[in-house]
Amino acid sequence: MKKRRTEVFKKNFNGRKLIVTLTGRLDTEEPELEKKIQEELDGVDKLVFDLRTVDHVSSAGLRVLSSTQRIMTKQGKMVIRNASDEVKDFLDQTGYSDILTLVS
């Protein structure tokens, strides 16, 4: 099993935009990741998850995305960018593609 590494890059757009780039598998240690992301959301009105190098998302990974989406719905907008076809298919199969905003 590939170990998931998480890298967080912040890019400010008037101090209110956060880009989170995830790498590998989004399936383990998610409470830690979820907490780390949520700690960064104060004052953010646009959150972008860049999944360019994510090759797998599990139900635990979906929990991170959906709980973060709930927060961002109250304070701004969240998008998922650069998801692979496999990740998009998984989001379609689970119905999350109807909830989450996917962009290329």
Secondary structure, DSSP 8 states (H G I E B T S, - for coil): ----EEEEE---STT-EEEEEEEEEE-SSHHHHHHHHHHT-TT-SEEEEEEEEEEEE-HHHHHHHHHHHHHHHHHSEEEEES--HHHHHHHHHHTGGGTS-EE-
